[in-house]
Amino acid sequence: MDDFRKILYGVILGFIAIIVGWVSFLTYSGCGFSLNNCNASVPKILRTSIPSLVPATLPAPLRYLASTATSTTSAPTATTTPTEAGGEQIARPSNPGGPGLALNLTGDPNSGKQIFAANCRTCHAAEGKGDNPNPGSSDGTIPALNPIDPTIANSDPKVFAYNVDLFIEHGSTPDGPNPIISMLPWGDKKLLTPQQIADVIAYIISLNPVAASTSETPAASSSSATATLTAALPTATSAVTSTAPAGSSSGVPRPSNPGGQGDAVNLKGDPNSGQQVFAANCVLCHNTAGKGGNPNPGSAAGTIPPLNPINPALKSSDHMTFVTNLDLFVQHGSTPAGPGSTFSMPPWGDSGKLTQQQIADVIAYVISLNP
């Protein structure tokens, strides 16, 4: 019995000794031999020299940044929320992003006029006069660029160019419950080169000579508030339109623009890839899954034609015939019949905005919608 007690007491004393030793080790590691100064055991807090500053290794939150666009600024940073001298907030696109390479280039307004006519005129009207309908948007119309939203115009061409470049580079969706037309990200999608964007900016500034009286470099434009320049430019977003005004001798619709079939007819199209190309370039006009029904004022039909179901005259049980009928429209584009249609089919192939493989994929997708 005494032996058992000795063993039990030994175990208890040994356990206590281990605990005391461990605590002593931790105390020595944190405080050394001093019991009054245990700084080493307290986590260190890294601070900047001014506590209110955000550490330089992190991007500053937008709420810490603000600037006012003045004639002395070369271009406000992409994260600023500039205001004019009167306190009115400058319109900005809904899509995020900073300025593009176009701001470093000299724009040619004559070249910009041609690019505008090919890509922007159908939405923003001749010379950017605007006022074309945009159902579902707060304004109800596509904003004018001539005259442009006064919050975007600036006597400093660099600031003017910066204000517009953000819209062209990254696109934007107008205010409203369900706007049909939205601004495309021309720069992000590489639908226009930086030089072409600079040229368009220069042309738009030339349409606003009061604001641009001192301008010698490319400037740009947008439209009212957040709906400014947010209207998509459907000449680059519409898809295969089957409302060509002309027809072949057999009665099959043909595009108004001349030209033969492209190399896409010799390629194997992937409908899954075509669905993605369609969503990026065609859905704004032809609607989801090609259901159509979007308005096209000035055209004989009054609406952008559906691709699902497609005009039966374009369909054929012969696959190659069906492909060729669609290819002619996608390659060369067409203007619908009517006194002055707002939207026209762009020449996706002739302009090089879609590759021949992308055209083949879109054709395969449209055909899959019409089994």
C-alpha positions as CSV (number, residue, x, y, z in Angstrom):
1,M,0.0,0.0,0.0
2,D,2.8,2.4,0.9
3,D,4.5,1.6,-2.4
4,F,1.3,2.5,-4.3
5,R,1.1,5.8,-2.5
6,K,4.7,6.6,-3.3
7,I,4.1,5.9,-7.0
8,L,0.9,8.0,-7.1
9,Y,2.5,10.9,-5.3
10,G,5.5,10.7,-7.7
11,V,3.3,10.9,-10.7
12,I,1.4,13.9,-9.4
13,L,4.6,15.7,-8.4
14,G,6.1,14.9,-11.8
15,F,3.0,16.3,-13.7
16,I,3.2,19.5,-11.6
17,A,6.9,19.8,-12.3
18,I,6.2,19.5,-16.1
19,I,3.5,22.2,-16.0
20,V,5.7,24.6,-14.0
21,G,8.6,24.0,-16.3
22,W,6.5,24.7,-19.4
23,V,5.1,27.9,-18.0
24,S,8.5,29.0,-17.0
25,F,9.8,28.4,-20.6
26,L,7.0,30.4,-22.1
27,T,7.5,33.3,-19.7
28,Y,11.3,33.3,-20.4
29,S,10.7,33.2,-24.2
30,G,8.3,36.2,-24.0
31,C,9.8,38.3,-21.3
32,G,13.3,37.1,-20.6
33,F,14.2,37.6,-16.9
34,S,12.0,40.7,-16.6
35,L,8.5,40.4,-15.3
36,N,7.6,44.0,-15.9
37,N,8.2,44.3,-19.7
38,C,6.8,41.5,-21.8
39,N,6.8,43.4,-25.2
40,A,8.0,40.3,-27.0
41,S,4.8,38.5,-26.2
42,V,2.6,41.2,-27.7
43,P,1.9,41.0,-31.5
44,K,3.6,43.8,-33.3
45,I,1.4,46.2,-35.3
46,L,2.9,47.7,-38.5
47,R,1.8,51.2,-39.0
48,T,2.4,53.9,-41.6
49,S,3.9,57.2,-40.6
50,I,0.4,58.7,-40.8
51,P,-2.2,56.2,-39.4
52,S,-5.0,57.4,-41.8
53,L,-3.0,56.4,-44.9
54,V,-3.7,53.1,-46.6
55,P,-0.5,51.0,-46.8
56,A,1.3,51.5,-50.1
57,T,1.2,47.8,-50.9
58,L,-2.6,47.8,-51.3
59,P,-4.7,49.6,-53.9
60,A,-6.4,52.6,-52.3
61,P,-10.2,52.2,-52.0
62,L,-12.2,54.5,-54.2
63,R,-13.7,56.3,-51.2
64,Y,-10.2,57.7,-50.5
65,L,-9.7,59.1,-54.0
66,A,-11.3,62.2,-55.6
67,S,-10.2,64.8,-58.1
68,T,-11.6,67.6,-60.1
69,A,-11.1,67.7,-63.9
70,T,-9.3,71.0,-64.7
71,S,-7.5,72.4,-67.6
72,T,-4.2,71.5,-65.9
73,T,-4.8,67.8,-65.7
74,S,-3.4,65.5,-68.4
75,A,-5.9,62.8,-67.7
76,P,-7.6,61.8,-64.4
77,T,-6.9,58.4,-63.0
78,A,-9.4,55.7,-63.7
79,T,-10.3,55.4,-60.1
80,T,-11.3,59.1,-59.6
81,T,-14.8,60.4,-59.4
82,P,-14.3,63.9,-60.8
83,T,-16.7,66.7,-60.6
84,E,-17.0,70.0,-62.5
85,A,-16.4,73.3,-60.9
86,G,-20.1,73.7,-60.3
87,G,-20.2,70.4,-58.4
88,E,-22.0,68.4,-61.1
89,Q,-20.7,64.9,-61.4
90,I,-19.1,63.9,-64.7
91,A,-20.8,61.0,-66.4
92,R,-19.0,57.7,-66.2
93,P,-19.7,54.3,-67.8
94,S,-21.2,51.5,-65.7
95,N,-18.4,49.1,-66.7
96,P,-15.1,49.5,-64.8
97,G,-11.7,50.2,-66.3
98,G,-9.1,52.9,-66.9
99,P,-8.1,54.9,-70.0
100,G,-6.8,53.1,-73.1
101,L,-3.8,53.6,-75.4
102,A,-5.9,55.9,-77.6
103,L,-5.2,58.8,-75.3
104,N,-1.5,58.6,-76.3
105,L,-2.3,58.9,-80.0
106,T,-3.1,61.8,-82.3
107,G,-6.6,61.3,-83.8
108,D,-7.6,62.2,-87.4
109,P,-11.1,63.5,-87.5
110,N,-11.5,62.8,-91.2
111,S,-10.6,59.1,-90.6
112,G,-12.8,59.2,-87.5
113,K,-15.7,60.4,-89.6
114,Q,-15.5,57.3,-91.8
115,I,-15.2,55.0,-88.8
116,F,-18.2,56.7,-87.2
117,A,-20.3,56.2,-90.3
118,A,-19.4,52.5,-90.5
119,N,-19.9,51.7,-86.8
120,C,-21.7,54.4,-84.9
121,R,-24.1,56.2,-87.2
122,T,-26.9,53.7,-87.1
123,C,-27.4,54.3,-83.4
124,H,-26.2,57.9,-82.9
125,A,-27.5,59.1,-86.2
126,A,-25.7,61.2,-88.8
127,E,-23.2,63.5,-87.3
128,G,-24.0,62.2,-83.9
129,K,-27.4,64.0,-83.7
130,G,-28.9,61.0,-81.8
131,D,-32.5,60.7,-80.7
132,N,-33.0,57.2,-82.1
133,P,-35.3,55.2,-79.8
134,N,-33.9,52.9,-77.0
135,P,-36.9,51.3,-75.3
136,G,-36.3,50.3,-71.7
137,S,-33.8,53.1,-71.0
138,S,-34.6,56.0,-68.7
139,D,-34.2,58.5,-71.5
140,G,-36.0,56.4,-74.0
141,T,-33.6,57.4,-76.8
142,I,-30.0,56.9,-77.7
143,P,-28.1,60.0,-76.5
144,A,-26.8,62.6,-78.9
145,L,-23.1,63.3,-79.4
146,N,-23.7,66.5,-81.2
147,P,-24.1,68.4,-78.9
148,I,-22.6,66.1,-76.3
149,D,-23.4,65.9,-72.6
150,P,-21.9,69.1,-71.2
151,T,-20.5,67.2,-68.1
152,I,-18.2,65.3,-70.5
153,A,-17.2,68.1,-72.7
154,N,-14.2,70.1,-71.5
155,S,-12.1,72.9,-72.9
156,D,-9.0,70.8,-72.1
157,P,-8.8,68.3,-74.9
158,K,-7.0,65.7,-72.7
159,V,-9.8,65.7,-70.1
160,F,-12.4,65.7,-72.9
161,A,-10.7,62.7,-74.5
162,Y,-10.4,60.9,-71.2
163,N,-14.0,61.3,-70.4
164,V,-15.1,59.7,-73.6
165,D,-12.4,57.1,-73.9
166,L,-13.7,55.3,-70.8
167,F,-17.0,54.7,-72.5
168,I,-15.5,53.5,-75.8
169,E,-12.9,51.3,-74.2
170,H,-15.2,49.5,-71.7
171,G,-18.8,50.1,-72.7
172,S,-21.7,50.8,-70.5
173,T,-25.4,50.0,-69.8
174,P,-27.8,53.0,-69.8
175,D,-30.0,53.7,-66.8
176,G,-33.4,52.1,-67.0
177,P,-35.4,48.9,-66.2
178,N,-34.3,47.0,-69.3
179,P,-32.6,49.1,-72.1
180,I,-32.5,47.2,-75.4
181,I,-29.3,48.9,-76.6
182,S,-26.1,49.2,-74.5
183,M,-22.7,50.5,-75.3
184,L,-20.2,47.9,-76.5
185,P,-16.7,47.7,-75.0
186,W,-15.0,48.6,-78.3
187,G,-11.5,48.6,-76.8
188,D,-11.8,45.6,-74.5
189,K,-13.3,43.5,-77.2
190,K,-10.8,44.8,-79.8
191,L,-13.6,45.8,-82.1
192,L,-11.7,49.0,-82.8
193,T,-7.9,49.6,-82.6
194,P,-6.5,52.3,-80.3
195,Q,-5.8,54.5,-83.4
196,Q,-9.4,54.1,-84.6
197,I,-10.7,55.0,-81.2
198,A,-8.4,58.1,-81.2
199,D,-9.8,59.0,-84.6
200,V,-13.4,58.7,-83.5
201,I,-12.7,60.8,-80.5
202,A,-11.1,63.5,-82.7
203,Y,-14.2,63.5,-84.9
204,I,-16.6,63.8,-82.0
205,I,-14.7,66.7,-80.6
206,S,-14.9,68.4,-84.1
207,L,-18.7,68.1,-83.7
208,N,-18.5,70.1,-80.5
209,P,-16.3,73.1,-81.5
210,V,-17.2,75.3,-78.5
211,A,-15.9,72.8,-76.0
212,A,-13.0,71.9,-78.2
213,S,-11.9,75.4,-79.3
214,T,-8.4,74.8,-78.0
215,S,-8.1,71.2,-79.0
216,E,-5.2,69.9,-81.0
217,T,-5.2,66.3,-79.7
218,P,-7.8,63.6,-79.9
219,A,-10.8,64.2,-77.8
220,A,-14.0,62.3,-77.3
221,S,-17.6,62.4,-76.5
222,S,-20.3,60.6,-74.6
223,S,-23.9,61.2,-73.8
224,S,-26.1,62.2,-71.0
225,A,-25.4,61.0,-67.4
226,T,-24.8,57.3,-67.1
227,A,-26.7,56.7,-70.3
228,T,-24.1,58.8,-72.1
229,L,-22.5,57.1,-75.1
230,T,-23.8,53.9,-73.5
231,A,-25.9,53.0,-76.6
232,A,-24.4,50.0,-78.3
233,L,-23.3,50.6,-81.9
234,P,-25.4,47.9,-83.6
235,T,-23.6,48.0,-86.8
236,A,-21.0,46.0,-84.9
237,T,-23.4,44.0,-82.8
238,S,-26.1,42.8,-85.1
239,A,-26.0,39.4,-86.6
240,V,-27.3,37.6,-89.6
241,T,-30.2,39.6,-90.9
242,S,-32.6,37.9,-93.2
243,T,-34.4,41.1,-94.2
244,A,-32.3,41.9,-97.2
245,P,-34.2,44.2,-99.6
246,A,-33.0,42.3,-102.6
247,G,-33.6,38.7,-103.7
248,S,-32.2,36.2,-106.1
249,S,-34.0,35.1,-109.2
250,S,-35.1,32.0,-107.2
251,G,-36.8,34.2,-104.6
252,V,-34.2,33.5,-101.9
253,P,-33.4,36.7,-100.0
254,R,-30.0,38.2,-100.7
255,P,-28.1,41.0,-99.0
256,S,-28.1,44.5,-100.5
257,N,-24.3,44.6,-100.4
258,P,-22.6,42.6,-103.3
259,G,-20.1,39.8,-102.9
260,G,-19.7,36.0,-103.0
261,Q,-19.4,33.4,-100.4
262,G,-16.4,33.5,-98.0
263,D,-14.0,30.9,-96.8
264,A,-16.3,30.1,-93.9
265,V,-18.4,27.8,-96.1
266,N,-15.4,25.5,-96.4
267,L,-14.8,25.2,-92.6
268,K,-16.5,23.0,-90.1
269,G,-18.5,25.2,-87.7
270,D,-18.9,24.5,-83.9
271,P,-22.4,25.5,-82.7
272,N,-21.2,25.7,-79.1
273,S,-18.4,28.2,-80.0
274,G,-20.9,30.0,-82.3
275,Q,-23.3,30.4,-79.4
276,Q,-20.5,32.3,-77.5
277,V,-19.7,34.5,-80.5
278,F,-23.4,35.2,-81.0
279,A,-23.8,36.2,-77.4
280,A,-20.9,38.6,-77.6
281,N,-21.8,40.2,-81.0
282,C,-25.4,39.5,-82.1
283,V,-27.7,39.1,-79.1
284,L,-28.1,42.9,-78.6
285,C,-30.0,43.1,-81.9
286,H,-31.3,39.6,-82.6
287,N,-32.2,38.9,-78.9
288,T,-31.5,35.8,-76.8
289,A,-31.4,32.6,-78.9
290,G,-32.1,34.7,-82.0
291,K,-35.8,35.3,-81.1
292,G,-35.7,38.8,-82.6
293,G,-38.5,41.3,-82.2
294,N,-36.4,44.4,-81.3
295,P,-37.6,47.5,-83.0
296,N,-35.9,48.8,-86.2
297,P,-37.6,52.2,-87.0
298,G,-37.5,53.2,-90.6
299,S,-37.4,49.6,-91.9
300,A,-40.2,48.0,-93.9
301,A,-40.7,45.3,-91.3
302,G,-40.3,47.7,-88.3
303,T,-38.3,45.2,-86.3
304,I,-35.0,43.4,-86.5
305,P,-35.8,39.9,-88.0
306,P,-35.6,36.8,-85.9
307,L,-33.2,34.0,-86.6
308,N,-35.2,31.5,-84.6
309,P,-37.3,30.7,-86.6
310,I,-35.4,32.2,-89.5
311,N,-36.9,33.3,-92.8
312,P,-38.0,30.0,-94.4
313,A,-36.8,31.2,-97.8
314,L,-33.2,31.0,-96.4
315,K,-33.6,27.5,-95.0
316,S,-32.8,24.5,-97.1
317,S,-32.6,20.7,-96.5
318,D,-29.3,20.9,-98.3
319,H,-26.8,21.9,-95.7
320,M,-24.4,23.7,-98.0
321,T,-27.2,25.7,-99.5
322,F,-28.3,26.8,-96.0
323,V,-24.8,27.7,-95.1
324,T,-24.2,29.8,-98.2
325,N,-27.5,31.7,-97.8
326,L,-26.4,32.8,-94.3
327,D,-22.8,33.3,-95.2
328,L,-23.6,36.0,-97.8
329,F,-25.3,38.2,-95.2
330,V,-22.6,37.7,-92.5
331,Q,-19.7,38.3,-94.9
332,H,-21.0,41.4,-96.7
333,G,-23.8,42.9,-94.6
334,S,-27.0,44.4,-95.8
335,T,-29.4,47.3,-95.4
336,P,-33.1,46.3,-94.7
337,A,-35.8,47.5,-97.1
338,G,-37.5,50.7,-96.0
339,P,-37.2,54.5,-96.2
340,G,-34.5,54.8,-93.6
341,S,-33.9,51.8,-91.3
342,T,-32.1,52.6,-88.1
343,F,-30.2,49.3,-87.9
344,S,-28.3,47.6,-90.7
345,M,-26.4,44.4,-91.0
346,P,-22.6,45.0,-90.7
347,P,-20.1,43.3,-93.1
348,W,-18.6,41.0,-90.5
349,G,-16.3,39.2,-92.9
350,D,-15.4,42.1,-95.2
351,S,-14.5,44.3,-92.2
352,G,-12.5,41.5,-90.5
353,K,-14.4,41.9,-87.2
354,L,-15.1,38.2,-87.2
355,T,-12.7,35.5,-88.5
356,Q,-13.9,33.0,-91.0
357,Q,-13.9,30.3,-88.3
358,Q,-16.0,32.5,-86.1
359,I,-18.4,33.1,-89.0
360,A,-18.6,29.3,-89.6
361,D,-19.3,28.8,-85.9
362,V,-22.1,31.4,-85.9
363,I,-23.7,29.9,-89.0
364,A,-23.6,26.4,-87.3
365,Y,-25.3,27.9,-84.2
366,V,-28.0,29.6,-86.3
367,I,-28.6,26.4,-88.2
368,S,-28.9,24.5,-84.9
369,L,-31.7,26.9,-83.9
370,N,-33.6,25.8,-87.0
371,P,-33.4,22.0,-86.9
